[in-house]
Amino acid sequence: MNVERRDIPLVALMFGYFFLVITTFWILKPIKKTAFIGHFTETGGLDLFGTTLTGAQAELIAKVLNMVVAFVAALVFSGLAKNLRREKLTFVFGGFSAAALTAFAVFGTRGAVTVWLFYLFGDLFNTLMLATFFAFLNDSMSPDRAKRTYGPIVLGGVVGGAFGSLFVNVKIDDLTNQQWLFIGLGLTALIIVVAWAAGRVVAKNPPPEAVAEEEAPPTEAPKKEGSAALAGARLVARSRYLLAIVTIVGIYELVSTILDFQMTATIEALVPKADQGDAFSTVYAVTNAVALVVQLFLTGWLLQWLGVRRVILILPIVVAASSLGYFIAPVVLMGGLLSVSDNSLNYSLNQSAREALYTVTTRREKYQAKAFIDMFVQRFAKALAVGLALLITIIFSDFGDIRWLSLIAIAGAVVWFFAARYAGKRFHERAKED
């Protein structure tokens, strides 16, 4: 950490902001999943076009709806961001989240419609508050200041994930859903207060304005590039390096969705309903604890020792190995290991290495191409994974057949490995040229 004394107030506040957002998300996640799965366990499943879906299968439908909600949220966010900046955006979306949490706490989360709304809100909270946080952060930093401060600030999210999931794991049987929601409401109120304080700090020491885009000469008409999404797609299509990153991101989302479904289906089938909340919270607690240990003690060391080109290969190898283990023995322990091996490394080591791949791209690629990859490629891959998992589980309705999804995950990990190998090699070459 290379934080200067004048940076400490803002770093501490933004660390706290990120910590509170991720803590709240990890409190809501097992609560919403348990309520959702439990509802369909009690009602005998979801009837859809003459087919009865289990709770885990119904969750795949909810994940598709999450993408629709996220798209609408992105449109609303973009519209408001034109006139609102920094803490003002936090006031709007923090206020909305507080109102929603209050409504769920008062009216409950167990109704046929409410259980869907609560599940969708759990992801919407994360989508809105993370987008608001990073917009605030990026609008408050100069490039030089960002190099000094982003490391300890982002650590707040990793610590928040570990704290939130461990807190739920210890206290899940002691508190009702209503009490958990009021805790989330209190944390959201703290987010708004921290954002207000951070806004005051930035106002006293504002960052320099971003360099304006180069304008066309008066005699030339400005070029029409179309929407940012299409411009990003064109940049990706022209670059093998970016196409490799697209493959890494897309295959990861596909494989991760399959692994999460296998974990959920395993707990639903093999763990008694009364113990399912404990099982989910334990998996999430272990996942975040491992992520925290990796982030604190391994990520920096491995990146320096192995470099980005080799670190980017670790997760596909680990995912392939855990999927093979689940295929051989589809039990609760191996189902939990799927989630832990995937998410713990992705939240820490893999995320750092994958984001580093963009450091050797052009400015337009950093903004337009990355936006296309993050907004469109990830959502398309998740939708594909949801459809594939749902189709296979409808055809092979017996729990024992879910192990066959591991073969798809292993095949995806192999493709992912070779794409990462190519991207790592090109990254190394570009870094040497720079």
C-alpha positions as CSV (number, residue, x, y, z in Angstrom):
1,M,0.0,0.0,0.0
2,N,1.3,3.4,-1.0
3,V,-1.4,5.7,0.4
4,E,-0.3,9.3,1.1
5,R,-1.5,11.0,4.2
6,R,-3.8,13.3,2.3
7,D,-5.5,10.3,0.7
8,I,-6.4,8.6,4.0
9,P,-9.8,10.2,4.6
10,L,-11.2,9.4,1.2
11,V,-9.6,5.9,1.1
12,A,-11.1,5.1,4.5
13,L,-14.6,6.3,3.5
14,M,-14.6,4.5,0.1
15,F,-13.2,1.4,1.8
16,G,-16.2,1.6,4.2
17,Y,-18.6,2.3,1.3
18,F,-17.5,-0.8,-0.6
19,F,-17.4,-2.9,2.6
20,L,-21.0,-1.9,3.5
21,V,-22.3,-2.6,0.0
22,I,-20.8,-6.1,-0.3
23,T,-21.7,-6.9,3.3
24,T,-25.3,-6.1,2.7
25,F,-25.3,-8.1,-0.6
26,W,-23.9,-11.2,1.2
27,I,-26.5,-10.9,3.9
28,L,-29.3,-10.7,1.4
29,K,-28.0,-13.5,-0.9
30,P,-28.5,-16.6,1.3
31,I,-31.7,-15.1,2.7
32,K,-33.3,-14.6,-0.7
33,K,-32.1,-18.0,-2.0
34,T,-33.4,-19.8,1.0
35,A,-36.8,-18.0,0.8
36,F,-37.0,-18.8,-2.9
37,I,-36.0,-22.4,-2.8
38,G,-38.1,-23.0,0.4
39,H,-41.2,-21.5,-1.2
40,F,-41.1,-24.0,-4.1
41,T,-40.2,-26.9,-1.8
42,E,-43.4,-26.1,0.2
43,T,-45.6,-25.7,-2.9
44,G,-44.3,-28.7,-4.8
45,G,-42.5,-26.8,-7.5
46,L,-43.3,-24.3,-10.2
47,D,-45.7,-25.3,-12.9
48,L,-44.5,-24.0,-16.3
49,F,-46.1,-25.0,-19.6
50,G,-47.3,-28.3,-18.1
51,T,-43.9,-29.1,-16.6
52,T,-43.2,-28.9,-12.8
53,L,-39.9,-27.3,-12.1
54,T,-38.0,-27.7,-8.8
55,G,-36.8,-24.7,-6.8
56,A,-33.3,-24.9,-8.4
57,Q,-34.8,-25.0,-11.9
58,A,-37.2,-22.1,-11.0
59,E,-34.1,-20.1,-9.9
60,L,-32.8,-20.4,-13.4
61,I,-35.9,-18.6,-14.6
62,A,-35.3,-16.0,-12.0
63,K,-31.8,-15.5,-13.2
64,V,-33.1,-14.8,-16.7
65,L,-35.5,-12.2,-15.2
66,N,-32.5,-10.7,-13.3
67,M,-30.9,-9.9,-16.7
68,V,-34.0,-8.1,-17.8
69,V,-34.2,-6.1,-14.6
70,A,-30.5,-5.3,-14.8
71,F,-30.9,-4.0,-18.4
72,V,-33.8,-1.7,-17.3
73,A,-31.7,-0.6,-14.3
74,A,-28.8,0.3,-16.6
75,L,-31.1,2.5,-18.7
76,V,-32.3,4.3,-15.5
77,F,-28.8,4.6,-14.2
78,S,-27.5,6.1,-17.5
79,G,-30.4,8.6,-17.6
80,L,-29.9,9.8,-14.0
81,A,-26.1,9.9,-14.3
82,K,-26.4,12.7,-16.9
83,N,-27.5,15.1,-14.2
84,L,-26.5,13.5,-10.9
85,R,-22.9,12.8,-9.8
86,R,-21.1,11.1,-6.9
87,E,-23.0,11.1,-3.7
88,K,-26.3,12.3,-5.3
89,L,-26.6,9.1,-7.2
90,T,-26.0,7.2,-4.0
91,F,-28.8,9.2,-2.3
92,V,-31.2,8.1,-5.1
93,F,-30.4,4.4,-5.3
94,G,-29.7,4.1,-1.6
95,G,-33.1,5.6,-0.9
96,F,-34.7,3.3,-3.3
97,S,-33.0,0.3,-1.7
98,A,-34.0,1.4,1.8
99,A,-37.6,1.8,0.7
100,A,-37.6,-1.7,-0.8
101,L,-36.0,-3.3,2.3
102,T,-38.6,-1.6,4.5
103,A,-41.5,-2.9,2.3
104,F,-40.2,-6.5,2.4
105,A,-39.6,-6.2,6.2
106,V,-43.1,-5.0,6.8
107,F,-45.1,-7.1,4.2
108,G,-42.9,-10.3,4.3
109,T,-41.0,-12.3,1.7
110,R,-43.1,-15.5,1.5
111,G,-46.0,-14.7,-0.9
112,A,-46.2,-16.3,-4.3
113,V,-45.4,-12.9,-5.9
114,T,-43.3,-11.5,-3.1
115,V,-40.8,-14.3,-3.2
116,W,-40.0,-13.5,-6.9
117,L,-39.8,-9.8,-6.2
118,F,-37.4,-10.3,-3.2
119,Y,-35.2,-12.6,-5.3
120,L,-35.0,-10.0,-8.1
121,F,-34.3,-7.2,-5.6
122,G,-31.4,-9.1,-4.1
123,D,-29.5,-8.9,-7.4
124,L,-30.8,-5.4,-8.2
125,F,-29.4,-4.0,-5.0
126,N,-25.9,-5.3,-6.0
127,T,-26.3,-4.0,-9.6
128,L,-27.3,-0.5,-8.6
129,M,-25.1,0.0,-5.6
130,L,-21.9,-1.4,-7.2
131,A,-22.5,0.8,-10.3
132,T,-23.1,3.8,-8.1
133,F,-20.0,3.0,-6.0
134,F,-17.6,2.7,-9.0
135,A,-19.1,5.8,-10.7
136,F,-18.5,7.7,-7.5
137,L,-15.0,6.3,-7.1
138,N,-13.9,6.8,-10.7
139,D,-15.3,10.4,-10.8
140,S,-13.3,11.2,-7.6
141,M,-9.8,10.1,-8.6
142,S,-7.0,11.3,-10.8
143,P,-5.1,8.5,-12.6
144,D,-2.1,8.9,-10.3
145,R,-4.2,8.9,-7.2
146,A,-6.0,5.8,-8.4
147,K,-2.8,3.9,-8.7
148,R,-2.1,4.6,-5.0
149,T,-5.5,4.0,-3.6
150,Y,-7.5,1.5,-5.6
151,G,-5.9,-1.6,-4.0
152,P,-6.8,-0.8,-0.4
153,I,-10.3,0.5,-1.4
154,V,-11.2,-2.6,-3.4
155,L,-10.0,-4.7,-0.5
156,G,-13.0,-3.3,1.4
157,G,-15.3,-5.4,-0.9
158,V,-13.4,-8.6,-0.3
159,V,-13.5,-8.0,3.5
160,G,-17.2,-7.2,3.3
161,G,-17.9,-10.4,1.5
162,A,-16.1,-12.4,4.1
163,F,-17.6,-10.5,7.0
164,G,-21.2,-10.6,5.6
165,S,-21.2,-14.3,4.8
166,L,-19.6,-15.3,8.0
167,F,-22.0,-13.1,10.0
168,V,-25.0,-14.8,8.3
169,N,-23.5,-18.2,8.8
170,V,-23.1,-17.7,12.6
171,K,-26.5,-15.9,13.2
172,I,-28.8,-17.4,10.5
173,D,-30.8,-19.5,13.0
174,D,-31.0,-16.7,15.6
175,L,-32.7,-14.0,13.5
176,T,-35.9,-14.0,11.5
177,N,-36.0,-12.8,7.8
178,Q,-37.6,-9.6,9.0
179,Q,-34.7,-8.9,11.4
180,W,-32.2,-9.6,8.7
181,L,-34.0,-7.1,6.4
182,F,-33.9,-4.4,9.1
183,I,-30.1,-5.0,9.5
184,G,-29.8,-4.5,5.7
185,L,-31.9,-1.3,6.0
186,G,-29.5,0.0,8.7
187,L,-26.4,-0.8,6.6
188,T,-28.0,0.9,3.6
189,A,-28.6,4.0,5.7
190,L,-24.9,3.9,6.7
191,I,-23.9,3.7,3.0
192,I,-25.8,6.9,2.4
193,V,-24.1,8.6,5.3
194,V,-20.6,7.4,4.2
195,A,-21.3,8.6,0.7
196,W,-22.3,12.0,2.0
197,A,-19.1,12.3,4.0
198,A,-17.0,11.1,1.0
199,G,-18.7,13.7,-1.2
200,R,-17.6,16.5,1.3
201,V,-14.0,15.2,1.1
202,V,-14.0,15.2,-2.7
203,A,-15.5,18.7,-2.8
204,K,-12.6,20.0,-0.7
205,N,-10.0,18.3,-2.9
206,P,-11.6,17.7,-6.3
207,P,-9.8,15.7,-9.0
208,P,-8.7,17.4,-12.2
209,E,-11.2,17.3,-15.0
210,A,-10.8,14.4,-17.5
211,V,-9.0,15.3,-20.7
212,A,-11.5,16.2,-23.4
213,E,-11.8,14.0,-26.5
214,E,-9.9,15.2,-29.5
215,E,-12.3,17.2,-31.7
216,A,-12.4,17.0,-35.5
217,P,-11.1,20.0,-37.4
218,P,-13.8,22.6,-38.3
219,T,-13.6,21.6,-42.0
220,E,-14.3,17.9,-41.2
221,A,-17.7,16.5,-40.2
222,P,-17.5,14.4,-37.0
223,K,-17.5,10.7,-37.6
224,K,-20.6,8.8,-36.7
225,E,-19.6,5.8,-34.7
226,G,-23.1,4.6,-33.7
227,S,-23.9,3.5,-30.2
228,A,-21.1,2.7,-27.7
229,A,-22.2,-0.9,-27.7
230,L,-21.8,-1.3,-31.5
231,A,-18.5,0.6,-31.5
232,G,-17.3,-1.8,-28.9
233,A,-18.4,-4.8,-30.9
234,R,-16.5,-3.5,-33.9
235,L,-13.4,-3.1,-31.9
236,V,-13.7,-6.6,-30.5
237,A,-14.3,-8.1,-34.0
238,R,-11.1,-6.5,-35.3
239,S,-8.8,-7.8,-32.5
240,R,-7.9,-11.4,-31.8
241,Y,-6.7,-10.3,-28.4
242,L,-10.1,-8.9,-27.4
243,L,-11.8,-11.9,-28.9
244,A,-9.7,-14.0,-26.6
245,I,-10.9,-11.9,-23.6
246,V,-14.5,-12.3,-24.9
247,T,-14.0,-16.1,-24.9
248,I,-12.6,-16.0,-21.4
249,V,-15.5,-13.9,-20.0
250,G,-18.2,-15.8,-21.9
251,I,-17.0,-19.3,-21.1
252,Y,-16.5,-18.3,-17.5
253,E,-20.1,-17.1,-17.2
254,L,-21.4,-20.2,-18.8
255,V,-19.4,-22.6,-16.6
256,S,-20.0,-20.6,-13.4
257,T,-23.8,-20.6,-13.9
258,I,-23.7,-24.4,-14.4
259,L,-21.6,-24.9,-11.3
260,D,-23.9,-22.7,-9.2
261,F,-26.9,-24.6,-10.4
262,Q,-25.3,-27.9,-9.5
263,M,-24.5,-26.7,-6.1
264,T,-28.0,-25.4,-5.5
265,A,-29.6,-28.6,-6.9
266,T,-27.3,-30.8,-4.7
267,I,-28.3,-28.9,-1.5
268,E,-32.0,-28.9,-2.4
269,A,-31.9,-32.7,-3.1
270,L,-29.7,-34.0,-0.3
271,V,-30.0,-31.5,2.6
272,P,-33.2,-31.4,4.7
273,K,-35.2,-28.2,4.2
274,A,-34.7,-27.1,7.8
275,D,-30.9,-27.2,7.2
276,Q,-30.7,-25.7,3.7
277,G,-30.2,-22.1,5.0
278,D,-27.2,-23.3,7.1
279,A,-25.8,-25.2,4.0
280,F,-26.1,-22.2,1.7
281,S,-24.6,-19.7,4.2
282,T,-21.8,-22.1,5.0
283,V,-20.8,-22.4,1.4
284,Y,-20.9,-18.6,1.0
285,A,-18.9,-18.1,4.2
286,V,-16.2,-20.5,3.2
287,T,-16.1,-19.0,-0.3
288,N,-15.6,-15.5,1.0
289,A,-13.1,-16.5,3.6
290,V,-11.0,-18.3,1.0
291,A,-11.3,-15.2,-1.3
292,L,-10.1,-13.0,1.5
293,V,-7.1,-15.2,2.3
294,V,-6.1,-15.4,-1.4
295,Q,-6.5,-11.6,-1.9
296,L,-4.4,-10.8,1.2
297,F,-1.6,-13.4,0.9
298,L,-1.5,-14.9,-2.6
299,T,-2.8,-12.5,-5.3
300,G,0.1,-10.0,-5.3
301,W,2.8,-12.6,-4.8
302,L,1.5,-14.9,-7.5
303,L,1.1,-12.0,-10.0
304,Q,4.7,-11.0,-9.3
305,W,6.1,-14.6,-9.3
306,L,4.1,-16.1,-12.2
307,G,2.9,-13.0,-14.0
308,V,-0.5,-12.4,-15.5
309,R,0.0,-14.8,-18.4
310,R,0.2,-17.8,-16.0
311,V,-2.1,-16.6,-13.2
312,I,-4.9,-16.3,-15.8
313,L,-4.6,-20.1,-16.3
314,I,-5.2,-21.1,-12.7
315,L,-9.0,-20.8,-12.5
316,P,-9.9,-22.9,-15.6
317,I,-7.6,-25.7,-14.3
318,V,-9.2,-25.6,-10.8
319,V,-12.7,-25.5,-12.2
320,A,-12.0,-28.5,-14.5
321,A,-10.6,-30.4,-11.5
322,S,-13.6,-29.7,-9.2
323,S,-16.1,-30.5,-12.0
324,L,-14.4,-33.8,-12.5
325,G,-14.6,-34.5,-8.8
326,Y,-18.3,-33.7,-8.8
327,F,-18.9,-35.9,-11.8
328,I,-17.3,-38.8,-9.9
329,A,-19.0,-38.1,-6.6
330,P,-22.1,-35.7,-6.7
331,V,-22.4,-35.3,-3.0
332,V,-23.0,-32.2,-0.8
333,L,-19.3,-31.7,-0.1
334,M,-18.3,-31.7,-3.8
335,G,-21.3,-29.5,-4.6
336,G,-20.1,-26.9,-2.1
337,L,-16.5,-27.3,-3.5
338,L,-17.8,-26.3,-7.0
339,S,-18.9,-22.9,-5.6
340,V,-15.9,-22.4,-3.4
341,S,-13.3,-23.2,-6.1
342,D,-15.1,-21.0,-8.6
343,N,-16.2,-17.9,-6.7
344,S,-13.3,-17.6,-4.2
345,L,-10.7,-17.5,-6.9
346,N,-12.8,-15.4,-9.3
347,Y,-13.5,-12.7,-6.7
348,S,-9.7,-12.4,-6.0
349,L,-7.0,-13.9,-8.1
350,N,-8.8,-14.3,-11.4
351,Q,-10.5,-10.9,-11.3
352,S,-7.1,-9.1,-10.8
353,A,-5.4,-11.0,-13.6
354,R,-8.4,-10.6,-16.0
355,E,-8.7,-6.8,-15.4
356,A,-4.9,-6.5,-15.9
357,L,-5.4,-7.7,-19.5
358,Y,-7.0,-4.4,-20.4
359,T,-4.0,-2.4,-19.2
360,V,-2.2,-2.9,-22.6
361,T,-5.2,-1.9,-24.7
362,T,-6.0,1.4,-26.3
363,R,-8.1,4.0,-24.5
364,R,-11.1,3.3,-26.8
365,E,-10.7,-0.4,-26.2
366,K,-10.6,0.2,-22.4
367,Y,-14.0,2.0,-22.5
368,Q,-16.0,0.9,-25.6
369,A,-14.8,-2.7,-26.0
370,K,-14.8,-3.4,-22.3
371,A,-18.3,-2.0,-21.9
372,F,-19.5,-4.3,-24.7
373,I,-17.9,-7.3,-23.1
374,D,-19.2,-6.5,-19.6
375,M,-22.7,-5.5,-20.6
376,F,-23.5,-7.8,-23.6
377,V,-21.2,-10.8,-23.6
378,Q,-21.6,-11.6,-19.9
379,R,-25.4,-11.4,-20.1
380,F,-25.6,-13.5,-23.2
381,A,-23.4,-16.1,-21.8
382,K,-25.5,-16.3,-18.6
383,A,-28.7,-16.6,-20.6
384,L,-27.1,-19.4,-22.7
385,A,-26.0,-21.2,-19.5
386,V,-29.4,-20.9,-17.9
387,G,-31.2,-22.2,-21.0
388,L,-28.8,-25.1,-21.4
389,A,-29.0,-26.1,-17.7
390,L,-32.8,-25.8,-17.7
391,L,-33.1,-27.9,-20.9
392,I,-30.9,-30.7,-19.7
393,T,-32.6,-30.9,-16.2
394,I,-36.0,-31.0,-17.9
395,I,-34.8,-33.9,-20.1
396,F,-32.9,-35.6,-17.3
397,S,-35.2,-35.0,-14.4
398,D,-33.5,-37.3,-11.9
399,F,-31.0,-35.7,-9.6
400,G,-28.3,-38.2,-10.5
401,D,-28.3,-37.0,-14.1
402,I,-27.2,-33.5,-13.0
403,R,-23.7,-34.8,-12.8
404,W,-23.6,-34.8,-16.7
405,L,-23.5,-31.1,-16.7
406,S,-20.0,-31.4,-15.4
407,L,-18.9,-32.7,-18.8
408,I,-20.1,-29.4,-20.3
409,A,-18.2,-27.5,-17.6
410,I,-15.0,-29.4,-18.2
411,A,-15.2,-28.9,-22.0
412,G,-15.8,-25.2,-21.4
413,A,-12.8,-25.0,-19.1
414,V,-10.6,-26.5,-21.8
415,V,-11.7,-23.9,-24.3
416,W,-11.3,-21.2,-21.6
417,F,-7.8,-22.4,-20.8
418,F,-6.5,-22.1,-24.4
419,A,-8.2,-18.7,-24.8
420,A,-6.5,-17.5,-21.6
421,R,-3.2,-19.0,-22.8
422,Y,-3.4,-17.0,-26.0
423,A,-4.5,-13.8,-24.2
424,G,-1.7,-14.2,-21.6
425,K,0.9,-14.6,-24.3
426,R,-0.3,-11.5,-26.2
427,F,-0.4,-9.5,-23.0
428,H,3.2,-10.4,-22.3
429,E,4.3,-9.4,-25.8
430,R,2.4,-6.1,-25.6
431,A,3.7,-5.3,-22.1
432,K,7.3,-5.8,-23.4
433,E,6.6,-3.5,-26.4
434,D,5.2,-0.8,-24.1
